[in-house]
Amino acid sequence: MRTKKNMEIREYAREKKVYLWEIGQKLGVNAFTMTRRMRSELSDDQKARIIAIIDEIATEGATENASTKLHQ
């Protein structure tokens, strides 16, 4: 059975409830390009950049959710 590449990134994004298209948007690429990039194992530098983006998106989402609750 084949295993998916970049599983640590995929799992981390899932944990943080971040979609690949959101990561692609921050990188300035479309969802299809992001999915294609994930098919090959990324370099350590690329992985670190994507993990930082996941954290950024997750933080933005948490901030948006908190402010939405305050305004209800």
mmCIF file as Biopython writes it, N, C-alpha, C and O atoms, coordinates in Angstrom:
data_model
#
loop_
_atom_site.group_PDB
_atom_site.id
_atom_site.type_symbol
_atom_site.label_atom_id
_atom_site.label_alt_id
_atom_site.label_comp_id
_atom_site.label_asym_id
_atom_site.label_entity_id
_atom_site.label_seq_id
_atom_site.pdbx_PDB_ins_code
_atom_site.Cartn_x
_atom_site.Cartn_y
_atom_site.Cartn_z
_atom_site.occupancy
_atom_site.B_iso_or_equiv
_atom_site.auth_seq_id
_atom_site.auth_asym_id
_atom_site.pdbx_PDB_model_num
ATOM 1   N N  . MET A ? 1  ? 0.838   -1.188 0.000  1.0 0.0 1  A 1 
ATOM 2   C CA . MET A ? 1  ? 0.000   0.000  0.000  1.0 0.0 1  A 1 
ATOM 3   C C  . MET A ? 1  ? 0.883   1.252  0.000  1.0 0.0 1  A 1 
ATOM 4   O O  . MET A ? 1  ? 1.858   1.333  0.746  1.0 0.0 1  A 1 
ATOM 5   N N  . ARG A ? 2  ? 0.538   2.200  -0.824 1.0 0.0 2  A 1 
ATOM 6   C CA . ARG A ? 2  ? 1.306   3.447  -0.898 1.0 0.0 2  A 1 
ATOM 7   C C  . ARG A ? 2  ? 0.893   4.377  0.235  1.0 0.0 2  A 1 
ATOM 8   O O  . ARG A ? 2  ? -0.268  4.416  0.640  1.0 0.0 2  A 1 
ATOM 9   N N  . THR A ? 3  ? 1.860   5.112  0.727  1.0 0.0 3  A 1 
ATOM 10  C CA . THR A ? 3  ? 1.549   6.106  1.760  1.0 0.0 3  A 1 
ATOM 11  C C  . THR A ? 3  ? 1.622   7.494  1.138  1.0 0.0 3  A 1 
ATOM 12  O O  . THR A ? 3  ? 2.399   7.738  0.214  1.0 0.0 3  A 1 
ATOM 13  N N  . LYS A ? 4  ? 0.819   8.373  1.648  1.0 0.0 4  A 1 
ATOM 14  C CA . LYS A ? 4  ? 0.821   9.746  1.155  1.0 0.0 4  A 1 
ATOM 15  C C  . LYS A ? 4  ? 2.093   10.442 1.607  1.0 0.0 4  A 1 
ATOM 16  O O  . LYS A ? 4  ? 2.640   10.151 2.671  1.0 0.0 4  A 1 
ATOM 17  N N  . LYS A ? 5  ? 2.544   11.351 0.790  1.0 0.0 5  A 1 
ATOM 18  C CA . LYS A ? 5  ? 3.714   12.167 1.120  1.0 0.0 5  A 1 
ATOM 19  C C  . LYS A ? 5  ? 3.291   13.277 2.077  1.0 0.0 5  A 1 
ATOM 20  O O  . LYS A ? 5  ? 2.122   13.657 2.132  1.0 0.0 5  A 1 
ATOM 21  N N  . ASN A ? 6  ? 4.250   13.782 2.821  1.0 0.0 6  A 1 
ATOM 22  C CA . ASN A ? 6  ? 4.043   14.933 3.709  1.0 0.0 6  A 1 
ATOM 23  C C  . ASN A ? 6  ? 2.936   14.706 4.734  1.0 0.0 6  A 1 
ATOM 24  O O  . ASN A ? 6  ? 2.166   15.616 5.043  1.0 0.0 6  A 1 
ATOM 25  N N  . MET A ? 7  ? 2.866   13.497 5.252  1.0 0.0 7  A 1 
ATOM 26  C CA . MET A ? 7  ? 1.803   13.157 6.203  1.0 0.0 7  A 1 
ATOM 27  C C  . MET A ? 7  ? 1.838   14.032 7.455  1.0 0.0 7  A 1 
ATOM 28  O O  . MET A ? 7  ? 0.788   14.363 8.006  1.0 0.0 7  A 1 
ATOM 29  N N  . GLU A ? 8  ? 3.036   14.410 7.909  1.0 0.0 8  A 1 
ATOM 30  C CA . GLU A ? 8  ? 3.093   15.242 9.117  1.0 0.0 8  A 1 
ATOM 31  C C  . GLU A ? 8  ? 2.433   16.599 8.879  1.0 0.0 8  A 1 
ATOM 32  O O  . GLU A ? 8  ? 1.804   17.149 9.783  1.0 0.0 8  A 1 
ATOM 33  N N  . ILE A ? 9  ? 2.569   17.133 7.685  1.0 0.0 9  A 1 
ATOM 34  C CA . ILE A ? 9  ? 1.915   18.406 7.360  1.0 0.0 9  A 1 
ATOM 35  C C  . ILE A ? 9  ? 0.412   18.200 7.243  1.0 0.0 9  A 1 
ATOM 36  O O  . ILE A ? 9  ? -0.366  18.996 7.768  1.0 0.0 9  A 1 
ATOM 37  N N  . ARG A ? 10 ? 0.004   17.153 6.569  1.0 0.0 10 A 1 
ATOM 38  C CA . ARG A ? 10 ? -1.420  16.877 6.411  1.0 0.0 10 A 1 
ATOM 39  C C  . ARG A ? 10 ? -2.101  16.686 7.767  1.0 0.0 10 A 1 
ATOM 40  O O  . ARG A ? 10 ? -3.182  17.223 8.009  1.0 0.0 10 A 1 
ATOM 41  N N  . GLU A ? 11 ? -1.460  15.919 8.645  1.0 0.0 11 A 1 
ATOM 42  C CA . GLU A ? 11 ? -2.034  15.673 9.976  1.0 0.0 11 A 1 
ATOM 43  C C  . GLU A ? 11 ? -2.055  16.934 10.818 1.0 0.0 11 A 1 
ATOM 44  O O  . GLU A ? 11 ? -3.026  17.185 11.532 1.0 0.0 11 A 1 
ATOM 45  N N  . TYR A ? 12 ? -0.996  17.734 10.745 1.0 0.0 12 A 1 
ATOM 46  C CA . TYR A ? 12 ? -0.935  18.970 11.510 1.0 0.0 12 A 1 
ATOM 47  C C  . TYR A ? 12 ? -2.021  19.938 11.044 1.0 0.0 12 A 1 
ATOM 48  O O  . TYR A ? 12 ? -2.690  20.572 11.859 1.0 0.0 12 A 1 
ATOM 49  N N  . ALA A ? 13 ? -2.189  20.045 9.731  1.0 0.0 13 A 1 
ATOM 50  C CA . ALA A ? 13 ? -3.239  20.918 9.193  1.0 0.0 13 A 1 
ATOM 51  C C  . ALA A ? 13 ? -4.618  20.435 9.635  1.0 0.0 13 A 1 
ATOM 52  O O  . ALA A ? 13 ? -5.475  21.246 9.986  1.0 0.0 13 A 1 
ATOM 53  N N  . ARG A ? 14 ? -4.833  19.136 9.620  1.0 0.0 14 A 1 
ATOM 54  C CA . ARG A ? 14 ? -6.118  18.564 10.052 1.0 0.0 14 A 1 
ATOM 55  C C  . ARG A ? 14 ? -6.364  18.876 11.522 1.0 0.0 14 A 1 
ATOM 56  O O  . ARG A ? 14 ? -7.468  19.260 11.907 1.0 0.0 14 A 1 
ATOM 57  N N  . GLU A ? 15 ? -5.321  18.706 12.346 1.0 0.0 15 A 1 
ATOM 58  C CA . GLU A ? 15 ? -5.428  19.017 13.783 1.0 0.0 15 A 1 
ATOM 59  C C  . GLU A ? 15 ? -5.849  20.461 14.013 1.0 0.0 15 A 1 
ATOM 60  O O  . GLU A ? 15 ? -6.687  20.750 14.867 1.0 0.0 15 A 1 
ATOM 61  N N  . LYS A ? 16 ? -5.255  21.363 13.239 1.0 0.0 16 A 1 
ATOM 62  C CA . LYS A ? 16 ? -5.514  22.796 13.388 1.0 0.0 16 A 1 
ATOM 63  C C  . LYS A ? 16 ? -6.739  23.262 12.611 1.0 0.0 16 A 1 
ATOM 64  O O  . LYS A ? 16 ? -7.098  24.439 12.642 1.0 0.0 16 A 1 
ATOM 65  N N  . LYS A ? 17 ? -7.387  22.304 11.900 1.0 0.0 17 A 1 
ATOM 66  C CA . LYS A ? 17 ? -8.582  22.613 11.100 1.0 0.0 17 A 1 
ATOM 67  C C  . LYS A ? 17 ? -8.284  23.645 10.005 1.0 0.0 17 A 1 
ATOM 68  O O  . LYS A ? 17 ? -9.030  24.603 9.802  1.0 0.0 17 A 1 
ATOM 69  N N  . VAL A ? 18 ? -7.162  23.411 9.308  1.0 0.0 18 A 1 
ATOM 70  C CA . VAL A ? 18 ? -6.733  24.275 8.214  1.0 0.0 18 A 1 
ATOM 71  C C  . VAL A ? 18 ? -6.757  23.456 6.929  1.0 0.0 18 A 1 
ATOM 72  O O  . VAL A ? 18 ? -6.250  22.335 6.898  1.0 0.0 18 A 1 
ATOM 73  N N  . TYR A ? 19 ? -7.336  24.002 5.884  1.0 0.0 19 A 1 
ATOM 74  C CA . TYR A ? 19 ? -7.437  23.317 4.600  1.0 0.0 19 A 1 
ATOM 75  C C  . TYR A ? 19 ? -6.230  23.638 3.720  1.0 0.0 19 A 1 
ATOM 76  O O  . TYR A ? 19 ? -5.613  24.696 3.850  1.0 0.0 19 A 1 
ATOM 77  N N  . LEU A ? 20 ? -5.903  22.698 2.815  1.0 0.0 20 A 1 
ATOM 78  C CA . LEU A ? 20 ? -4.785  22.922 1.904  1.0 0.0 20 A 1 
ATOM 79  C C  . LEU A ? 20 ? -5.002  24.158 1.035  1.0 0.0 20 A 1 
ATOM 80  O O  . LEU A ? 20 ? -4.047  24.870 0.727  1.0 0.0 20 A 1 
ATOM 81  N N  . TRP A ? 21 ? -6.240  24.419 0.640  1.0 0.0 21 A 1 
ATOM 82  C CA . TRP A ? 21 ? -6.492  25.594 -0.192 1.0 0.0 21 A 1 
ATOM 83  C C  . TRP A ? 21 ? -6.177  26.886 0.571  1.0 0.0 21 A 1 
ATOM 84  O O  . TRP A ? 21 ? -5.770  27.878 -0.033 1.0 0.0 21 A 1 
ATOM 85  N N  . GLU A ? 22 ? -6.362  26.877 1.889  1.0 0.0 22 A 1 
ATOM 86  C CA . GLU A ? 22 ? -6.030  28.056 2.686  1.0 0.0 22 A 1 
ATOM 87  C C  . GLU A ? 22 ? -4.513  28.272 2.717  1.0 0.0 22 A 1 
ATOM 88  O O  . GLU A ? 22 ? -4.035  29.404 2.646  1.0 0.0 22 A 1 
ATOM 89  N N  . ILE A ? 23 ? -3.776  27.181 2.823  1.0 0.0 23 A 1 
ATOM 90  C CA . ILE A ? 23 ? -2.307  27.265 2.806  1.0 0.0 23 A 1 
ATOM 91  C C  . ILE A ? 23 ? -1.860  27.787 1.443  1.0 0.0 23 A 1 
ATOM 92  O O  . ILE A ? 23 ? -1.005  28.668 1.354  1.0 0.0 23 A 1 
ATOM 93  N N  . GLY A ? 24 ? -2.445  27.236 0.391  1.0 0.0 24 A 1 
ATOM 94  C CA . GLY A ? 24 ? -2.111  27.688 -0.955 1.0 0.0 24 A 1 
ATOM 95  C C  . GLY A ? 24 ? -2.395  29.167 -1.151 1.0 0.0 24 A 1 
ATOM 96  O O  . GLY A ? 24 ? -1.615  29.880 -1.783 1.0 0.0 24 A 1 
ATOM 97  N N  . GLN A ? 25 ? -3.499  29.618 -0.612 1.0 0.0 25 A 1 
ATOM 98  C CA . GLN A ? 25 ? -3.869  31.027 -0.728 1.0 0.0 25 A 1 
ATOM 99  C C  . GLN A ? 25 ? -2.792  31.918 -0.096 1.0 0.0 25 A 1 
ATOM 100 O O  . GLN A ? 25 ? -2.418  32.944 -0.664 1.0 0.0 25 A 1 
ATOM 101 N N  . LYS A ? 26 ? -2.301  31.522 1.071  1.0 0.0 26 A 1 
ATOM 102 C CA . LYS A ? 26 ? -1.237  32.285 1.741  1.0 0.0 26 A 1 
ATOM 103 C C  . LYS A ? 26 ? 0.071   32.246 0.954  1.0 0.0 26 A 1 
ATOM 104 O O  . LYS A ? 26 ? 0.851   33.198 0.981  1.0 0.0 26 A 1 
ATOM 105 N N  . LEU A ? 27 ? 0.305   31.129 0.247  1.0 0.0 27 A 1 
ATOM 106 C CA . LEU A ? 27 ? 1.513   31.003 -0.570 1.0 0.0 27 A 1 
ATOM 107 C C  . LEU A ? 27 ? 1.362   31.674 -1.933 1.0 0.0 27 A 1 
ATOM 108 O O  . LEU A ? 27 ? 2.338   31.829 -2.667 1.0 0.0 27 A 1 
ATOM 109 N N  . GLY A ? 28 ? 0.141   32.069 -2.265 1.0 0.0 28 A 1 
ATOM 110 C CA . GLY A ? 28 ? -0.098  32.722 -3.546 1.0 0.0 28 A 1 
ATOM 111 C C  . GLY A ? 28 ? -0.280  31.751 -4.699 1.0 0.0 28 A 1 
ATOM 112 O O  . GLY A ? 28 ? -0.030  32.094 -5.854 1.0 0.0 28 A 1 
ATOM 113 N N  . VAL A ? 29 ? -0.722  30.522 -4.380 1.0 0.0 29 A 1 
ATOM 114 C CA . VAL A ? 29 ? -0.988  29.528 -5.424 1.0 0.0 29 A 1 
ATOM 115 C C  . VAL A ? 29 ? -2.414  29.022 -5.270 1.0 0.0 29 A 1 
ATOM 116 O O  . VAL A ? 29 ? -3.010  29.138 -4.199 1.0 0.0 29 A 1 
ATOM 117 N N  . ASN A ? 30 ? -2.960  28.459 -6.348 1.0 0.0 30 A 1 
ATOM 118 C CA . ASN A ? 30 ? -4.332  27.963 -6.245 1.0 0.0 30 A 1 
ATOM 119 C C  . ASN A ? 30 ? -4.363  26.581 -5.581 1.0 0.0 30 A 1 
ATOM 120 O O  . ASN A ? 30 ? -3.321  25.965 -5.357 1.0 0.0 30 A 1 
ATOM 121 N N  . ALA A ? 31 ? -5.545  26.118 -5.280 1.0 0.0 31 A 1 
ATOM 122 C CA . ALA A ? 31 ? -5.719  24.858 -4.552 1.0 0.0 31 A 1 
ATOM 123 C C  . ALA A ? 31 ? -5.133  23.674 -5.322 1.0 0.0 31 A 1 
ATOM 124 O O  . ALA A ? 31 ? -4.534  22.781 -4.723 1.0 0.0 31 A 1 
ATOM 125 N N  . PHE A ? 32 ? -5.299  23.663 -6.632 1.0 0.0 32 A 1 
ATOM 126 C CA . PHE A ? 32 ? -4.779  22.564 -7.443 1.0 0.0 32 A 1 
ATOM 127 C C  . PHE A ? 32 ? -3.255  22.498 -7.346 1.0 0.0 32 A 1 
ATOM 128 O O  . PHE A ? 32 ? -2.685  21.417 -7.200 1.0 0.0 32 A 1 
ATOM 129 N N  . THR A ? 33 ? -2.600  23.653 -7.427 1.0 0.0 33 A 1 
ATOM 130 C CA . THR A ? 33 ? -1.142  23.703 -7.331 1.0 0.0 33 A 1 
ATOM 131 C C  . THR A ? 33 ? -0.674  23.227 -5.966 1.0 0.0 33 A 1 
ATOM 132 O O  . THR A ? 33 ? 0.315   22.501 -5.864 1.0 0.0 33 A 1 
ATOM 133 N N  . MET A ? 34 ? -1.365  23.625 -4.938 1.0 0.0 34 A 1 
ATOM 134 C CA . MET A ? 34 ? -0.996  23.208 -3.581 1.0 0.0 34 A 1 
ATOM 135 C C  . MET A ? 34 ? -1.115  21.696 -3.432 1.0 0.0 34 A 1 
ATOM 136 O O  . MET A ? 34 ? -0.237  21.053 -2.856 1.0 0.0 34 A 1 
ATOM 137 N N  . THR A ? 35 ? -2.191  21.136 -3.946 1.0 0.0 35 A 1 
ATOM 138 C CA . THR A ? 35 ? -2.393  19.691 -3.883 1.0 0.0 35 A 1 
ATOM 139 C C  . THR A ? 35 ? -1.292  18.965 -4.652 1.0 0.0 35 A 1 
ATOM 140 O O  . THR A ? 35 ? -0.779  17.944 -4.193 1.0 0.0 35 A 1 
ATOM 141 N N  . ARG A ? 36 ? -0.933  19.490 -5.817 1.0 0.0 36 A 1 
ATOM 142 C CA . ARG A ? 36 ? 0.149   18.882 -6.608 1.0 0.0 36 A 1 
ATOM 143 C C  . ARG A ? 36 ? 1.480   18.943 -5.870 1.0 0.0 36 A 1 
ATOM 144 O O  . ARG A ? 36 ? 2.248   17.981 -5.899 1.0 0.0 36 A 1 
ATOM 145 N N  . ARG A ? 37 ? 1.758   20.054 -5.215 1.0 0.0 37 A 1 
ATOM 146 C CA . ARG A ? 37 ? 3.022   20.174 -4.467 1.0 0.0 37 A 1 
ATOM 147 C C  . ARG A ? 37 ? 3.105   19.149 -3.344 1.0 0.0 37 A 1 
ATOM 148 O O  . ARG A ? 37 ? 4.184   18.647 -3.029 1.0 0.0 37 A 1 
ATOM 149 N N  . MET A ? 38 ? 1.973   18.847 -2.752 1.0 0.0 38 A 1 
ATOM 150 C CA . MET A ? 38 ? 1.954   17.906 -1.633 1.0 0.0 38 A 1 
ATOM 151 C C  . MET A ? 38 ? 2.172   16.461 -2.081 1.0 0.0 38 A 1 
ATOM 152 O O  . MET A ? 38 ? 2.387   15.585 -1.243 1.0 0.0 38 A 1 
ATOM 153 N N  . ARG A ? 39 ? 2.120   16.204 -3.376 1.0 0.0 39 A 1 
ATOM 154 C CA . ARG A ? 39 ? 2.316   14.844 -3.886 1.0 0.0 39 A 1 
ATOM 155 C C  . ARG A ? 39 ? 3.763   14.380 -3.775 1.0 0.0 39 A 1 
ATOM 156 O O  . ARG A ? 39 ? 4.028   13.180 -3.706 1.0 0.0 39 A 1 
ATOM 157 N N  . SER A ? 40 ? 4.705   15.331 -3.757 1.0 0.0 40 A 1 
ATOM 158 C CA . SER A ? 40 ? 6.125   15.006 -3.625 1.0 0.0 40 A 1 
ATOM 159 C C  . SER A ? 40 ? 6.598   15.462 -2.252 1.0 0.0 40 A 1 
ATOM 160 O O  . SER A ? 40 ? 6.134   16.472 -1.724 1.0 0.0 40 A 1 
ATOM 161 N N  . GLU A ? 41 ? 7.514   14.712 -1.691 1.0 0.0 41 A 1 
ATOM 162 C CA . GLU A ? 41 ? 8.025   15.071 -0.359 1.0 0.0 41 A 1 
ATOM 163 C C  . GLU A ? 41 ? 8.698   16.442 -0.437 1.0 0.0 41 A 1 
ATOM 164 O O  . GLU A ? 41 ? 9.544   16.683 -1.299 1.0 0.0 41 A 1 
ATOM 165 N N  . LEU A ? 42 ? 8.315   17.327 0.468  1.0 0.0 42 A 1 
ATOM 166 C CA . LEU A ? 42 ? 8.843   18.684 0.488  1.0 0.0 42 A 1 
ATOM 167 C C  . LEU A ? 42 ? 10.155  18.729 1.252  1.0 0.0 42 A 1 
ATOM 168 O O  . LEU A ? 42 ? 10.446  17.846 2.059  1.0 0.0 42 A 1 
ATOM 169 N N  . SER A ? 43 ? 10.946  19.765 0.993  1.0 0.0 43 A 1 
ATOM 170 C CA . SER A ? 43 ? 12.196  19.950 1.724  1.0 0.0 43 A 1 
ATOM 171 C C  . SER A ? 43 ? 11.862  20.403 3.149  1.0 0.0 43 A 1 
ATOM 172 O O  . SER A ? 43 ? 10.742  20.831 3.429  1.0 0.0 43 A 1 
ATOM 173 N N  . ASP A ? 44 ? 12.835  20.304 4.030  1.0 0.0 44 A 1 
ATOM 174 C CA . ASP A ? 44 ? 12.626  20.732 5.416  1.0 0.0 44 A 1 
ATOM 175 C C  . ASP A ? 44 ? 12.274  22.217 5.493  1.0 0.0 44 A 1 
ATOM 176 O O  . ASP A ? 44 ? 11.450  22.615 6.317  1.0 0.0 44 A 1 
ATOM 177 N N  . ASP A ? 45 ? 12.893  23.038 4.641  1.0 0.0 45 A 1 
ATOM 178 C CA . ASP A ? 45 ? 12.581  24.474 4.628  1.0 0.0 45 A 1 
ATOM 179 C C  . ASP A ? 45 ? 11.139  24.722 4.198  1.0 0.0 45 A 1 
ATOM 180 O O  . ASP A ? 45 ? 10.441  25.548 4.787  1.0 0.0 45 A 1 
ATOM 181 N N  . GLN A ? 46 ? 10.700  24.003 3.171  1.0 0.0 46 A 1 
ATOM 182 C CA . GLN A ? 46 ? 9.322   24.152 2.702  1.0 0.0 46 A 1 
ATOM 183 C C  . GLN A ? 46 ? 8.335   23.698 3.776  1.0 0.0 46 A 1 
ATOM 184 O O  . GLN A ? 46 ? 7.306   24.339 3.990  1.0 0.0 46 A 1 
ATOM 185 N N  . LYS A ? 47 ? 8.651   22.600 4.443  1.0 0.0 47 A 1 
ATOM 186 C CA . LYS A ? 47 ? 7.778   22.104 5.512  1.0 0.0 47 A 1 
ATOM 187 C C  . LYS A ? 47 ? 7.678   23.115 6.647  1.0 0.0 47 A 1 
ATOM 188 O O  . LYS A ? 47 ? 6.591   23.368 7.166  1.0 0.0 47 A 1 
ATOM 189 N N  . ALA A ? 48 ? 8.817   23.694 7.030  1.0 0.0 48 A 1 
ATOM 190 C CA . ALA A ? 48 ? 8.817   24.687 8.111  1.0 0.0 48 A 1 
ATOM 191 C C  . ALA A ? 48 ? 7.961   25.892 7.734  1.0 0.0 48 A 1 
ATOM 192 O O  . ALA A ? 48 ? 7.221   26.414 8.567  1.0 0.0 48 A 1 
ATOM 193 N N  . ARG A ? 49 ? 8.059   26.333 6.488  1.0 0.0 49 A 1 
ATOM 194 C CA . ARG A ? 49 ? 7.267   27.479 6.013  1.0 0.0 49 A 1 
ATOM 195 C C  . ARG A ? 49 ? 5.775   27.150 6.063  1.0 0.0 49 A 1 
ATOM 196 O O  . ARG A ? 49 ? 4.970   27.973 6.500  1.0 0.0 49 A 1 
ATOM 197 N N  . ILE A ? 50 ? 5.410   25.958 5.618  1.0 0.0 50 A 1 
ATOM 198 C CA . ILE A ? 50 ? 3.999   25.562 5.603  1.0 0.0 50 A 1 
ATOM 199 C C  . ILE A ? 50 ? 3.466   25.400 7.019  1.0 0.0 50 A 1 
ATOM 200 O O  . ILE A ? 50 ? 2.326   25.780 7.288  1.0 0.0 50 A 1 
ATOM 201 N N  . ILE A ? 51 ? 4.252   24.852 7.923  1.0 0.0 51 A 1 
ATOM 202 C CA . ILE A ? 51 ? 3.816   24.722 9.318  1.0 0.0 51 A 1 
ATOM 203 C C  . ILE A ? 51 ? 3.589   26.097 9.931  1.0 0.0 51 A 1 
ATOM 204 O O  . ILE A ? 51 ? 2.634   26.295 10.682 1.0 0.0 51 A 1 
ATOM 205 N N  . ALA A ? 52 ? 4.473   27.056 9.611  1.0 0.0 52 A 1 
ATOM 206 C CA . ALA A ? 52 ? 4.285   28.423 10.100 1.0 0.0 52 A 1 
ATOM 207 C C  . ALA A ? 52 ? 2.999   29.029 9.549  1.0 0.0 52 A 1 
ATOM 208 O O  . ALA A ? 52 ? 2.287   29.736 10.262 1.0 0.0 52 A 1 
ATOM 209 N N  . ILE A ? 53 ? 2.702   28.754 8.289  1.0 0.0 53 A 1 
ATOM 210 C CA . ILE A ? 53 ? 1.469   29.254 7.669  1.0 0.0 53 A 1 
ATOM 211 C C  . ILE A ? 53 ? 0.250   28.614 8.326  1.0 0.0 53 A 1 
ATOM 212 O O  . ILE A ? 53 ? -0.748  29.290 8.576  1.0 0.0 53 A 1 
ATOM 213 N N  . ILE A ? 54 ? 0.328   27.323 8.605  1.0 0.0 54 A 1 
ATOM 214 C CA . ILE A ? 54 ? -0.786  26.639 9.283  1.0 0.0 54 A 1 
ATOM 215 C C  . ILE A ? 54 ? -1.043  27.296 10.639 1.0 0.0 54 A 1 
ATOM 216 O O  . ILE A ? 54 ? -2.191  27.563 10.997 1.0 0.0 54 A 1 
ATOM 217 N N  . ASP A ? 55 ? 0.011   27.552 11.379 1.0 0.0 55 A 1 
ATOM 218 C CA . ASP A ? 55 ? -0.146  28.212 12.684 1.0 0.0 55 A 1 
ATOM 219 C C  . ASP A ? 55 ? -0.768  29.599 12.529 1.0 0.0 55 A 1 
ATOM 220 O O  . ASP A ? 55 ? -1.633  29.992 13.313 1.0 0.0 55 A 1 
ATOM 221 N N  . GLU A ? 56 ? -0.323  30.331 11.518 1.0 0.0 56 A 1 
ATOM 222 C CA . GLU A ? 56 ? -0.858  31.672 11.259 1.0 0.0 56 A 1 
ATOM 223 C C  . GLU A ? 56 ? -2.349  31.616 10.942 1.0 0.0 56 A 1 
ATOM 224 O O  . GLU A ? 56 ? -3.133  32.396 11.484 1.0 0.0 56 A 1 
ATOM 225 N N  . ILE A ? 57 ? -2.734  30.703 10.074 1.0 0.0 57 A 1 
ATOM 226 C CA . ILE A ? 57 ? -4.148  30.567 9.692  1.0 0.0 57 A 1 
ATOM 227 C C  . ILE A ? 57 ? -4.981  30.141 10.899 1.0 0.0 57 A 1 
ATOM 228 O O  . ILE A ? 57 ? -6.070  30.669 11.123 1.0 0.0 57 A 1 
ATOM 229 N N  . ALA A ? 58 ? -4.470  29.192 11.672 1.0 0.0 58 A 1 
ATOM 230 C CA . ALA A ? 58 ? -5.200  28.708 12.849 1.0 0.0 58 A 1 
ATOM 231 C C  . ALA A ? 58 ? -5.392  29.841 13.857 1.0 0.0 58 A 1 
ATOM 232 O O  . ALA A ? 58 ? -6.457  29.962 14.462 1.0 0.0 58 A 1 
ATOM 233 N N  . THR A ? 59 ? -4.367  30.665 14.037 1.0 0.0 59 A 1 
ATOM 234 C CA . THR A ? 59 ? -4.461  31.801 14.963 1.0 0.0 59 A 1 
ATOM 235 C C  . THR A ? 59 ? -5.477  32.817 14.465 1.0 0.0 59 A 1 
ATOM 236 O O  . THR A ? 59 ? -6.275  33.338 15.244 1.0 0.0 59 A 1 
ATOM 237 N N  . GLU A ? 60 ? -5.446  33.098 13.168 1.0 0.0 60 A 1 
ATOM 238 C CA . GLU A ? 60 ? -6.429  34.024 12.583 1.0 0.0 60 A 1 
ATOM 239 C C  . GLU A ? 60 ? -7.843  33.499 12.783 1.0 0.0 60 A 1 
ATOM 240 O O  . GLU A ? 60 ? -8.750  34.262 13.117 1.0 0.0 60 A 1 
ATOM 241 N N  . GLY A ? 61 ? -8.033  32.201 12.579 1.0 0.0 61 A 1 
ATOM 242 C CA . GLY A ? 61 ? -9.345  31.593 12.753 1.0 0.0 61 A 1 
ATOM 243 C C  . GLY A ? 61 ? -9.821  31.674 14.184 1.0 0.0 61 A 1 
ATOM 244 O O  . GLY A ? 61 ? -10.995 31.944 14.437 1.0 0.0 61 A 1 
ATOM 245 N N  . ALA A ? 62 ? -8.916  31.440 15.126 1.0 0.0 62 A 1 
ATOM 246 C CA . ALA A ? 62 ? -9.272  31.516 16.540 1.0 0.0 62 A 1 
ATOM 247 C C  . ALA A ? 62 ? -9.641  32.950 16.912 1.0 0.0 62 A 1 
ATOM 248 O O  . ALA A ? 62 ? -10.575 33.171 17.682 1.0 0.0 62 A 1 
ATOM 249 N N  . THR A ? 63 ? -8.914  33.923 16.369 1.0 0.0 63 A 1 
ATOM 250 C CA . THR A ? 63 ? -9.196  35.331 16.641 1.0 0.0 63 A 1 
ATOM 251 C C  . THR A ? 63 ? -10.545 35.726 16.058 1.0 0.0 63 A 1 
ATOM 252 O O  . THR A ? 63 ? -11.322 36.426 16.707 1.0 0.0 63 A 1 
ATOM 253 N N  . GLU A ? 64 ? -10.831 35.276 14.829 1.0 0.0 64 A 1 
ATOM 254 C CA . GLU A ? 64 ? -12.110 35.581 14.196 1.0 0.0 64 A 1 
ATOM 255 C C  . GLU A ? 64 ? -13.260 34.960 14.967 1.0 0.0 64 A 1 
ATOM 256 O O  . GLU A ? 64 ? -14.297 35.597 15.153 1.0 0.0 64 A 1 
ATOM 257 N N  . ASN A ? 65 ? -13.092 33.729 15.416 1.0 0.0 65 A 1 
ATOM 258 C CA . ASN A ? 65 ? -14.149 33.052 16.187 1.0 0.0 65 A 1 
ATOM 259 C C  . ASN A ? 65 ? -14.406 33.770 17.500 1.0 0.0 65 A 1 
ATOM 260 O O  . ASN A ? 65 ? -15.558 33.922 17.907 1.0 0.0 65 A 1 
ATOM 261 N N  . ALA A ? 66 ? -13.359 34.209 18.163 1.0 0.0 66 A 1 
ATOM 262 C CA . ALA A ? 66 ? -13.505 34.906 19.438 1.0 0.0 66 A 1 
ATOM 263 C C  . ALA A ? 66 ? -14.215 36.231 19.250 1.0 0.0 66 A 1 
ATOM 264 O O  . ALA A ? 66 ? -15.091 36.576 20.043 1.0 0.0 66 A 1 
ATOM 265 N N  . SER A ? 67 ? -13.852 36.993 18.204 1.0 0.0 67 A 1 
ATOM 266 C CA . SER A ? 67 ? -14.491 38.288 17.996 1.0 0.0 67 A 1 
ATOM 267 C C  . SER A ? 67 ? -15.944 38.117 17.560 1.0 0.0 67 A 1 
ATOM 268 O O  . SER A ? 67 ? -16.787 38.946 17.902 1.0 0.0 67 A 1 
ATOM 269 N N  . THR A ? 68 ? -16.250 37.068 16.820 1.0 0.0 68 A 1 
ATOM 270 C CA . THR A ? 68 ? -17.623 36.795 16.414 1.0 0.0 68 A 1 
ATOM 271 C C  . THR A ? 68 ? -18.492 36.527 17.636 1.0 0.0 68 A 1 
ATOM 272 O O  . THR A ? 68 ? -19.616 37.020 17.721 1.0 0.0 68 A 1 
ATOM 273 N N  . LYS A ? 69 ? -17.976 35.749 18.580 1.0 0.0 69 A 1 
ATOM 274 C CA . LYS A ? 69 ? -18.721 35.444 19.800 1.0 0.0 69 A 1 
ATOM 275 C C  . LYS A ? 69 ? -18.950 36.678 20.638 1.0 0.0 69 A 1 
ATOM 276 O O  . LYS A ? 69 ? -19.993 36.811 21.278 1.0 0.0 69 A 1 
ATOM 277 N N  . LEU A ? 70 ? -17.979 37.593 20.643 1.0 0.0 70 A 1 
ATOM 278 C CA . LEU A ? 70 ? -18.125 38.829 21.421 1.0 0.0 70 A 1 
ATOM 279 C C  . LEU A ? 70 ? -19.219 39.728 20.845 1.0 0.0 70 A 1 
ATOM 280 O O  . LEU A ? 70 ? -19.885 40.447 21.588 1.0 0.0 70 A 1 
ATOM 281 N N  . HIS A ? 71 ? -19.403 39.690 19.544 1.0 0.0 71 A 1 
ATOM 282 C CA . HIS A ? 71 ? -20.359 40.563 18.879 1.0 0.0 71 A 1 
ATOM 283 C C  . HIS A ? 71 ? -21.756 39.964 18.776 1.0 0.0 71 A 1 
ATOM 284 O O  . HIS A ? 71 ? -22.649 40.595 18.212 1.0 0.0 71 A 1 
ATOM 285 N N  . GLN A ? 72 ? -21.964 38.774 19.300 1.0 0.0 72 A 1 
ATOM 286 C CA . GLN A ? 72 ? -23.288 38.155 19.218 1.0 0.0 72 A 1 
ATOM 287 C C  . GLN A ? 72 ? -24.163 38.585 20.350 1.0 0.0 72 A 1 
ATOM 288 O O  . GLN A ? 72 ? -25.314 38.159 20.437 1.0 0.0 72 A 1 
#
